[in-house]
Amino acid sequence: MPLDADTVMNLSEADAALGRLAGAGRLLVDPHPLVTAYITREAVASSSIEGTQASVTEVFDAAVTGESKRDDIREVRNYIAALEHGVARIEGGFPISLRLIKEMHEILVRGVRGHERTPGEFRRSQNWISSPDNRPSTARFVPPPVEEMRHTLNDWEKYLHDKAPRLPLLVRCALLHYQFETIHPFLDGNGRLGRLFVVLYLRDRGRLPAPLLYLSSYFEQRKAEYYDRLQYLRERGEVAEWLQFFLHGVAVQATDAVDRAEMLADLREEYRGRLRGRRSRAPEVVDLLFANPILTVRYVRTRLGISQPGATNILRLLTEEEIVREVGSGPGVRHRWFADGILEVLDPERAR
């Protein structure tokens, strides 16, 4: 498939931006905190596309308090768990495959919306998308029937593992995402799983040292165009337009991820500088903040293996140094410490 000049330009920009992001990731002494934070951004944005109402800050809060009674929070945390499972599997040598896709789907919908619709199993009945009266005859798109779906899934997996690909990796990634969304192999969770696949594929193919790209933020900001581009490719064969949209998104989000990584690195140095000369494990707590910018005494105590008074004293020290802000007071109220500087970088919508 020949690529036109505009698509080639978008591809070049996306490749360069992704390369900068990969380079930034490899320079990190400990990428885990940034990876955790970026996965959370990806999970929140992807879930938001499907109507889930949860902010990055709310997900961070639930991670330390254990309070995730809202279905929206659980859906986002399931997304994080599914992506982490997929990354762990491929880093352990297991290939991206239909089997792995089903494993991740089971985690994605466990105990939340869609859990009653055969989690981890491909559909055995017809589904459809965007029908005003819930009938296939009025649907915007009807995926292939079950028997055809099985054949197209096998073709999708073969293309995924093509040993002699004739297209650049990012173009293949865009097409694989489109194909998965069009096949729609599950009764629920297809959109989230298809977007999750993108970062997993880039990690598997060695384009990223860790899942540092949160492409769903781009799709979420342009939700109508995202759905239109997928549909226009199905209806009109507008492949160049879809590729340009996807590749531009990669370039935008990779650049954004590098910028935020640099801001976070500067903050980390600033915070550690404020604590220089102190005989304390406070610098370790600062590192915890970059993975989850909301802490509790119990969370710090458990992660560092220290006493409750020790954890409390460290959090008080960080409060004095204006690294965190204590929230909650009085009996029966759960105390949390918010790192507002980090949250402003990771959850810019919070201040709006």
C-alpha atoms as one frame of an Amber mdcrd trajectory, in Angstrom:
protein
   0.000   0.000   0.000   1.666   3.250  -1.113   1.646   6.160   1.342   0.908
   9.673   0.101   3.124  12.650   0.917   1.003  13.897   3.833   0.953  10.467
   5.452   4.719  10.110   5.035   5.211  13.486   6.718   2.945  12.484   9.610
   4.785   9.184   9.889   8.150  10.933  10.044   6.944  13.271  12.802   5.410
  10.402  14.775   8.552   8.269  14.457  10.752  11.132  15.642   8.510  11.982
  18.604   8.231   8.337  19.620  12.011   8.028  19.418  12.415  11.003  21.764
   9.977   9.442  24.207  11.795   6.116  24.091  15.089   7.916  24.683  13.658
   9.793  27.653  12.370   6.531  29.102  15.738   4.815  28.770  17.498   7.681
  30.583  15.374   7.213  33.689  17.213   5.516  36.547  13.899   4.121  37.784
  11.118   4.386  35.192   8.512   2.672  37.394   7.012   5.823  38.988   6.586
   7.533  35.616   5.202   4.372  34.012   2.617   4.000  36.781   1.545   7.629
  36.434   1.350   7.488  32.632  -0.614   4.226  32.637  -3.119   5.936  34.928
  -3.482   8.842  32.466  -4.024   6.380  29.616  -6.587   4.368  31.586  -8.600
   7.434  32.602  -8.688   8.868  29.065  -9.565   5.568  27.376 -12.330   4.845
  29.877 -13.659   8.397  29.491 -14.211   7.777  25.777 -16.697   5.066  26.803
 -18.515   7.417  29.203 -16.701   6.577  32.439 -16.504   9.575  34.776 -13.308
   9.394  36.829 -10.386  11.789  37.076  -6.697  10.972  37.347  -6.689  12.420
  40.869  -9.643  10.252  41.934  -7.875   7.129  40.689  -4.678   8.036  42.548
  -6.754   8.641  45.682  -8.483   5.261  45.401  -5.123   3.529  44.942  -3.918
   4.575  48.418  -7.195   4.594  50.336  -8.548   1.359  48.868 -11.887   3.107
  48.429 -13.070   2.315  44.922 -16.762   1.639  45.418 -17.718   3.683  42.366
 -17.985   1.552  39.238 -16.198   4.262  37.250 -13.111   4.029  39.474 -13.148
   0.233  39.318 -13.340   0.326  35.516 -10.245   2.519  35.332  -8.346   0.368
  37.821  -9.294  -2.731  35.805  -7.854  -1.058  32.703  -4.600  -0.443  34.565
  -4.534  -4.063  35.765  -5.223  -5.399  32.259  -2.434  -3.317  30.722   0.019
  -4.267  33.464  -0.894  -7.929  32.938  -0.286  -7.657  29.206   3.063  -5.911
  29.666   4.197  -8.486  32.237   3.255 -11.325  29.886   5.120  -9.979  26.868
   8.142  -9.032  28.963   8.108 -12.644  30.156   8.325 -13.836  26.551   4.650
 -14.509  25.829   3.570 -13.167  22.422   0.694 -10.805  21.788  -1.991 -13.219
  20.656  -5.706 -13.856  20.743  -5.134 -15.825  23.939  -3.492 -12.828  25.606
  -6.225 -10.521  24.304  -8.821 -12.743  26.008  -6.841 -12.773  29.254  -6.741
  -8.981  29.299 -10.433  -8.726  28.451 -11.338 -10.909  31.430  -9.398  -8.542
  33.719 -10.815  -5.448  32.013 -14.486  -6.233  32.670 -14.146  -8.174  35.934
 -16.790  -6.972  38.401 -17.788  -3.922  36.341 -19.989  -2.998  33.391 -19.911
  -5.909  30.947 -18.906  -8.543  33.516 -22.076 -10.515  32.773 -21.294 -10.579
  29.048 -18.875 -13.525  28.803 -15.642 -11.889  30.048 -12.556 -13.306  28.391
 -14.561 -15.013  25.649 -15.213 -13.948  22.085 -18.838 -13.212  21.342 -21.205
 -15.937  20.196 -23.904 -13.565  19.007 -24.223 -10.520  16.788 -23.474  -7.072
  18.190 -23.781  -3.551  16.776 -22.661  -0.007  17.470 -24.612   3.218  18.109
 -28.199   2.215  17.466 -30.781   4.783  18.684 -33.393   2.069  19.289 -31.000
  -0.817  20.038 -31.630  -2.570  16.726 -29.019  -3.607  14.157 -31.126  -2.146
  11.339 -30.574   1.377  12.690 -27.004   0.905  13.932 -24.186   3.088  12.664
 -22.039   0.003  12.256 -22.690  -3.744  12.432 -19.540  -5.864  12.957 -19.123
  -9.155  11.094 -21.323 -12.106  12.101 -19.824 -14.699  14.423 -18.521 -17.161
  11.835 -16.932 -14.406   9.754 -15.588 -12.824  12.940 -13.645 -15.996  13.739
 -11.970 -15.959  10.325 -11.144 -12.252  10.486  -9.675 -12.656  13.978  -7.373
 -15.377  12.689  -6.351 -13.109   9.801  -5.757 -10.275  12.296  -3.461 -12.471
  14.365  -1.555 -13.603  11.252  -1.040  -9.991  10.181   0.089  -9.151  13.709
   2.868 -11.746  13.421   3.766 -11.181   9.765   7.478 -11.993   9.463   7.965
  -9.841   6.368   5.853  -6.708   6.884   5.732  -4.306   3.951   4.522  -1.316
   5.957   6.188   0.777   8.688   5.462  -0.295  12.239   3.315   2.709  13.193
   1.203   2.293  10.060   0.672  -1.379  10.922  -0.249  -0.361  14.466  -2.884
   2.064  13.170  -4.335  -0.576  10.852  -4.342  -3.269  13.542  -6.220  -0.940
  15.882  -8.758  -0.118  13.167  -9.194  -3.799  12.283  -9.732  -4.813  15.904
 -12.347  -2.096  16.413 -14.092  -3.191  13.222 -14.108  -6.889  14.129 -15.489
  -5.985  17.591 -14.916  -9.526  18.910 -16.377  -9.037  22.409 -19.844  -8.079
  23.574 -18.360  -5.241  25.618 -14.982  -3.594  26.195 -13.796  -3.600  22.565
 -12.876   0.088  22.433 -10.859   0.051  25.639  -9.094  -3.167  24.673  -8.326
  -1.898  21.184  -6.712   1.245  22.581  -4.868  -0.762  25.214  -3.454  -2.859
  22.375  -1.687   0.161  20.843   0.723   0.794  23.720   1.172  -2.950  24.275
   2.118  -3.424  20.616   4.663  -0.590  20.702   6.199  -2.070  23.842   6.264
  -5.559  22.337   7.958  -4.342  19.152  10.644  -2.515  21.123   9.598   0.995
  20.133   9.102   1.919  23.780  11.096   0.691  26.803   7.889   0.834  28.864
   4.216   1.781  28.300   4.860   5.527  28.305   2.469   6.639  25.545  -1.060
   7.677  26.526  -2.597   7.953  23.051  -6.144   7.753  24.401  -5.833  11.341
  25.656  -5.651  12.452  22.009  -8.627  10.289  21.031 -10.640  11.489  24.025
 -10.101  15.155  23.155 -11.233  14.432  19.585 -13.793  11.742  20.303 -16.193
  12.573  17.478 -13.406  12.708  14.906 -11.906   9.474  16.265 -15.169   7.607
  15.712 -15.755   9.320  12.361 -12.303   8.407  11.050 -12.856   4.751  11.930
 -16.297   4.781  10.316 -15.210   6.642   7.177 -12.497   4.058   6.625 -15.138
   1.327   6.826 -17.648   3.106   4.601 -15.504   5.088   2.181 -12.088   3.487
   2.368 -10.493   6.697   3.717  -7.324   4.968   4.849  -4.965   7.945   4.388
  -7.178  10.165   6.530  -7.259   7.563   9.313  -3.501   7.045   9.189  -2.819
  10.789   9.305  -5.160  11.208  12.282  -3.571   8.306  14.160   0.028   9.286
  13.379  -0.569  12.913  14.311  -1.952  11.649  17.619   1.193   9.618  18.263
   3.373  12.668  17.565   1.280  14.954  19.789   1.062  12.555  22.721   4.679
  11.396  22.563   5.811  15.034  22.632   3.441  15.743  25.507   4.774  12.729
  27.425   8.378  13.915  27.012   7.458  17.422  28.176   5.699  16.088  31.262
   8.574  13.707  32.008  10.975  16.657  31.978   8.704  18.676  34.281   8.458
  15.753  36.678  12.231  15.210  36.624  12.749  18.873  37.511  10.232  18.607
  40.348  11.917  15.489  41.687  15.296  17.230  41.804  13.743  20.285  43.448
  11.997  18.221  46.123  15.040  16.102  46.863  17.096  19.299  47.074  14.814
  20.624  49.802  15.537  17.477  51.816  19.288  17.405  51.253  21.222  16.926
  54.484  18.271  15.429  56.347  18.789  12.067  57.997  15.516  10.611  56.959
  13.874   8.264  54.504  11.916  11.217  53.177  13.605  11.036  49.728  12.133
   7.547  49.327   8.691   8.945  50.067   9.283  11.633  47.442   9.875   8.823
  44.942   6.588   7.213  46.024   4.826  10.477  45.212   5.851  10.322  41.567
   4.102   6.975  41.145   1.070   8.048  43.191   0.908  11.744  44.172  -1.521
  11.071  47.030  -0.296   9.256  50.139  -1.586   8.045  53.482   0.359   7.091
  56.595  -0.620   3.469  56.084   0.529   3.478  52.463   3.948   4.931  53.371
   4.313   2.588  56.329   3.540  -0.461  54.182   5.716   0.538  51.218   8.768
   1.452  53.297   8.299  -1.095  56.079   8.514   1.542  58.812   6.495   2.352
  61.925   3.365   4.480  61.912   5.081   7.307  63.866   7.983   7.180  61.407
   5.668   7.478  58.401   3.731  10.290  60.076   6.911  12.227  60.838   8.093
  11.976  57.231   4.769  13.236  55.896   4.875  16.122  58.357   8.379  16.957
  57.160   7.207  16.959  53.539   4.327  19.208  54.563   6.726  21.659  56.223
   8.806  21.703  53.038   5.627  22.391  51.011   6.064  19.234  48.976   2.681
  17.868  50.066  -0.519  19.323  51.486  -2.455  17.549  54.224  -6.141  16.985
  53.526  -8.663  15.868  56.151  -8.855  16.595  59.839 -10.774  15.443  62.868
 -11.721  12.014  64.227 -12.968   9.444  61.753 -11.617  11.373  58.770  -9.007
   9.723  56.577  -5.913  11.893  56.322  -4.241  12.107  52.928  -1.295  14.092
  51.665  -1.552  15.579  48.158   1.499  16.506  46.068  -0.210  19.327  44.193
   2.837  20.143  42.066   2.921  16.608  40.653  -0.847  16.450  40.235  -0.798
  19.663  38.198   1.517  17.923  35.724  -0.334  14.597  35.602  -3.909  15.854
  35.902  -4.015  19.345  34.341  -7.807  19.163  34.015  -8.021  19.086  37.828
  -7.435  22.821  38.155 -10.071  23.772  35.566
